[in-house]
Amino acid sequence: MTVDFALRLASAAARVLAPEGGTVLIGKDTRLSGYMFESALEAGFVAAGVDVMLIGPLPTPGIAYMTRRFSCDFGVVISASHNLYDDNGIKFFDRSGGKLSDELEERIEAQLEAPPLTRASRSLGRATRADRSRTHYQEFCASTVGGEDLSGLKVVIDCANGAAYKVGPRILADLGAEIVPIGCSPNGRNINDGCGSTVPDLLQLTVPGVRANVGVALDGDGDRVVLVDHLGRIVDGDQILYVMARALQERNELRGPVVGTVMSNLGLEVALRSAGIEFRRAAVGDRYVLATLRETGGILGGETSGHILCLDKTTTGDGLVSALQVLSVVKRTGRSLAELASGMRKFPQVLLNVKVARRFDPAQVPAVQAAVERIEKRMAGEGRVVLRPSGTEPVIRVMVEGRDEAPTRAAATELAEVVRSAAQA
């Protein structure tokens, strides 16, 4: 993304989302490029007659919440999420705090080549800073645990040197937890660099090292979370969903099915089924999880990566809100995170990427279909196979799950060879 593109994007978005003028809230993470693109977007929106509220570094879900709270016409986040500092991107939210529909995104894209929209001087927008208003988001996050405190818990929080580096530790401290912050010293270039939910190694060492109860790792824009138990073991998004679903079930507050994706671990499905909880799978991507939740009336869903949707609490994936729900269960029950997550046994999951020269649907190749049927028959209902063309790379993703590691890996290797042969045919 370039400054020129950011200016054109602001003009295009203004035409579609606020054609008669309005207000946009702009937030960002901590990468250096964010400050440059913030200025470019501000200029583009002001020229188009849109008032701008600049709130500085704040998690992506925080912008969704604040857009709704301030009754803005839409919100913008400058962030490349879990990527390193030299990547950049922009996310939009509508006035309700939800992601834009495909139709709105397509309308904005169609306006990108149009001349920039520039109003007369008397109709220009105004820009103001709203940095102090981020306390509203902190209060909102704390409110999602219903007045419960976290006193007595020692929590290590890794904010990936990203957007949550201020609000994350403050929320936990305000709720009474003893905190040990790491990854909370951004310099513009160290976001997601050897820290956060994508690289939780330091957190895994720190939690048992300081004898903490739980570790919390966010990604750079704060919409994902993974946890670490007191023994230093990762608790991923599937296990987080299990803990939250069981807690909601015990309080008779769980509505509809729990929704994961085609890549969610089979152990989650088995554990929920054993507890009498319905489980559905959606395509990979939080927007597909959200769509399935809305179709089925569900309130809880997410991805293995830790992008969790709690629709009874908020409108989009929020790493801090999700972490607070689990910490609240730990405090209320007196059970460790390790014990809470132990009810779900993760099945061995082997993922192999097969490079291909051309994109194709492997499920339509007879030899591949036969191999899948052969492997599934051997698994006898205690495993599954997923074949998925990558949306961004020239590869076919081959994933096999089963109860035992060795036969599962052998099956994945066998299937990958069949897919590779099909690609070369």
N, C-alpha and C positions, 0 to 999 in steps of 0.2 A: 504494500500500500504506500502511496505517495501523498504529499501534502496536496497536490493538485487533485488527486482522487478524493481526498477527504473533503475538500471544498465542494467538488461536484456532487458528492454523496449528500452533503448537508443540504444543498440546493434541491436535489431530487427528493430527499425525504421531506423537506418542507412543503414541496408542491403536493405530495401525496397525503402526508399526515397532518399538516396544518396549513391548508391553502388560504385560509382567511387570517392567518396569524395565530399565535398561541404561545405555549411555554414548553420548553424541553429541558430535562434534567440531564446533565452530563457528568459521568463519573469515569474513573480510570483505575488501572492498577499502578504499579510502581516503576514500570520500565521507562527508560529515558524517552523513547519515542512517544509515550503517552502525552507528555507535556507539549510536544510539537503538534501532535494531531488534535489535542484539546483546543489549541489556539486556532487551528485551521477550521475545525468544526464550529467553534464559536463565531468566527468571522463569517462563515457561510450561512449559518442560521440567522445571525443578526442582520446580514444584508438582505435575507429573504423575509424579514419582518417578524421573526420568531424570537421571543424573549428566552434568554438562556440562564439557567441556574447551574453554577459550577460547584460541585461538592467535593472534588478532589478524590484521593484514593479511598475507595469503598468497595466491598465485595459486590460482585455482579448481582446476587440476589438482594443486596441492600439497595441497589438502584431500582430494581423492580418494586420493592416495598415503598421506597421514597417517592417514586413516580406516582404511585397510587395515593399515597398519603397527601402529597402536595397538589393532587388533582392536575398534574401536568398532562399535556396532550400525548406525550411519549417520552421515553427515556433512552439514553445512549450510553453504552459502556465501551471504553477503549481498552481492549485487553485481548491477548492471545492465549488466555486461559492457562493451561498447564505447560505451555511451551516456554522456551528460553527467551531472553530479552530481545534478541534480534528479530523475532517474529512479532507481528502485530495484527490486530483485527478489530472489528467493530460489531457490537451486538445491539439490537434494538428491542425495546419493550413497548407495548401499547399502554393506553391509559389505565388499564386494569392490572398492569404488572405482568401480563403474559407475553410470550413471544409473538412476533408478528405472524400472521397467516401467510401461507405460500402466495396467495393472491396479492397481498400488500407488498410482499418482497418483490414479486415480479413487476408490479406497477412502479416501484422505486427504481428497479434495474432499467426499466424502459425509459426512464427520465434522465439517466446518467449522461447521455450524449447531448442533452438539450443545453442551450446557453444558460449560464448561471442566472438565478433569479435575484434581481437587485431592486429593492423598493426605493421610493423617493425618501429623502432625508427625514421628513416628518413621520414616515411609516417604518423606519428602521426598528429592529428589536433592541432590547436592552440586556446587558449581561450583569449578573450579580453573583457574589460568592455565597455559598450556603454551607461552608465547611462545618460550622458549629452544629448544624442540624443533624449531623450523623449520630448524635446521641439518641435521636428518635429511633434509629435502627437498633441501637444497642438495647434500648428499652423494649422494643418489639421482640427481639430474640429472647431476652430474659423472660418475657411474658408467656412464651410458648411452653414453659414448664410449670405454669399455673401457680406461681408464688412459692414453689419449692426452692430450697437453697441447696448448695453443694458443699456446705461446710463439712469438714472432715475428709474431703477427697483431695488428694494431691494429683495434679494434672500437669503433664508436660504438653505444651501446645506449640506446634511447628506451623508457622504461617507462610512458609515458602518464600519469605522475603517479599511478600505480595500485598494485595489490597487489604487483607485483614490484619495487618501487622499491628494496628492500633486497637481496633474494635474487638478483635478476638480475645486478647488477654484481659481487656477491661471488662468484657461481659462475664468471663469466668470469675474474675476477682470480685466483681460486684455481687455475684451469687454466692460468695463465701469460700470458693475453692482456693487452695494453696496452689499457686501456679509457678511453673518453671518454663519461661518462654525461650524458644530457639527459632531461628529463621525469622526473626522480627527486626532485622537491621538492614533494610533495603538501601542499596546505593545506586539503583537504576539499571544495574547490569547483573545482579545476582539472583533475580527472581527465578524460582524453580531450579536453581543451580545446586545440585547435590542436596536438596532438601525438599520438604513438602510431600504431598500424597504420592507423587510419582517416584520419589527417591527417599523412602522413610528410614534408611539405614541408621542415620544418626539418632533418630527418635527411638528406634529399637534398642540402641545401646543406652540411651539416656534414661528411659523409663525405669528399667531395673537398676540402673546405676544410682539413681537418686531415690529409689524405693517409692516410686509414684504408683498410684492405683491404675491410671489410664494415660495413654498418649493420644493426642489428637493431631492429625496431619491434614492440613488444607492444601488445595492447589493455589496457583497464583491469583486467581480471581475469586476464590472462596466458594465456588459452587459444588466442589467435590470434597469428600472427606474419607480417610481411612483411619482406623484406630489401632492402637497397640495395647495388648494386655500387660499385666504386671510382670509377666515373664519375658516380655520383649517380642511377642509373636503378633504378626499382622492379623487384624480383623478387617476383612475387606467388605465391599458393598453388599455382597450376598449375605454374609454373616450379620451385618448391621440390619439388613431387612428382616432377617429371622428374629433377632432380638427384639426389634421394634414391633413386629407383627405379634409375637407371643405376648408382649406387654400389653398391647392394645386389646388382644383377645381376652386376657385375664381381667381387664377392666370393662369388658363388654363394649368397647369403643371401636372395634374393627368393623368397617363396612366394605362390602364388596370383596373381590379377590385381591390378593397381592400380585403385582405385575412386575415381571422381570423382562429379560430379553432372551433371544435365542442363544446368547452366550452365557447366560446365568448358569451357575453350577448346578448339576443335577441333584447334588446333595441338598440344595435349598428346596427344590420341588419335593423331594422325598420327605424331608423333615417337616415341611408345612403340611403335606398330605397326612402324615402321621398324627399331626396335631388337629386335623380336621379343618384346615384352612385351605381354601381354593387358591390355586396359583395359575396365572396366565403368562404367556410369553408374547412379547412384541418384537418388532424388528429392532436392530441396534440403533440407539439414538434416543435421547430423553424426550424428544417431541413425539415419538411413537409410543413410548411408555405413557406419556401424558394423554395421548389420544385414546389409548386402551382404557386407562383409568376413567376417563370421562364417559366412554361408551358403556362401561360396566358398573359405574357408580362407586368405584374403588377410591380409596384415599391414600394408599401406600404403594410405592413402586420405586424401581431404580435399576441401576446397572452395577456390575461387579466393580467398576472403577471407583465407585463411591458417590456417584451422582444420584442422590436420593430425593424422591418427591414425597412430601408430607402435605397432601392437599387439605387436610384439616387444620393445618397451621399456616401455610403460605402458598403462593401461586407458582413457584418455580423451585428448582433444586437449590438447597441452601446448606452448605457444609456445616456452618455453625449451628443452625437450628437442628439438623440431624444429630450432630454430636451431643447437643444438650439433651435430646430425648433419651439417648442411651445413658448418659451420665446420670440423668434423673432416675432411670431404672436401677442403676448400680447403687445410688444413694438410698432409694426407697426400699429396695429389697435386701440390702446388705450383702448381696452376692457379688463376687468379682466378675469382671467382664469375661474372663476365661470360662468361668462356670456358666454364665448366661449364654455364651456362644457354643458351648460344648454339645448342646442338643442338636446341632447341625454338623454332620460329618461331611466334609468336602470330598467329593469324588475326584480321583486323579483326572486331570484334564490336559490333554496333549494337543497343542495348536502348532500346525506346520504351515508355512507359506510356500506355495508352489508358484514360481515365476512363470508367466505365460507371455507369449509374443502378442496375443490378441485376446480381447475380452470374450468370454463365452459363458454360457450357463452349464456348469458341469452336470447338473441334475437331468439335463436333456440328452446326455451321452449314454447310450445303452451299456457300454462297458463299465462306466462309473456307477450307473444305477445298479447293475448286477453286483458290483463290489460292495456297495452300501447295503444291499439286501443280505449279502453273505455275512458281513460283519455284524449287522443288527441281529441276525438269526443266532450267531454265536453268542451274543451278549444276553440273549434270552430275557429281554425286558429290563436288564440291569445296566444299561448303558445307552448312549445315543450318539448320533453322527450329525454334524452340521457342516455343510459346504456353502461357502459364501464368497462371491467375487468381491474384492476390495473396491470401495468407492473412490479411492485416491491413488492406488498403486496397481501396476500390472501383475497382480498375484491372485491366486485362488486360495482362500483360507480353508484349511482342512482341520476340523476339530473333532476329536473323539473323546468321549468320557466313559468311564467304567469303574467298577468297584476296585479293581486291582491295577497297579501301575504297569507291570510288565506286559500283560496282554493288551492293555489300552494303548501303550506306546507302539507295540507291534502292529496293531490294527491301524493306527494313524499312519505309520510308515507304509504299510501295504496300500492303503487308500491313496496316499500322496503319490505313490509310484504310478498308480492307475490314472490319476488325474494328469500327471506329468506326461504320460504316454499319449493321453487323449489330446493334450495341448500341442503335441508335436505331430500329430497325425494330419 
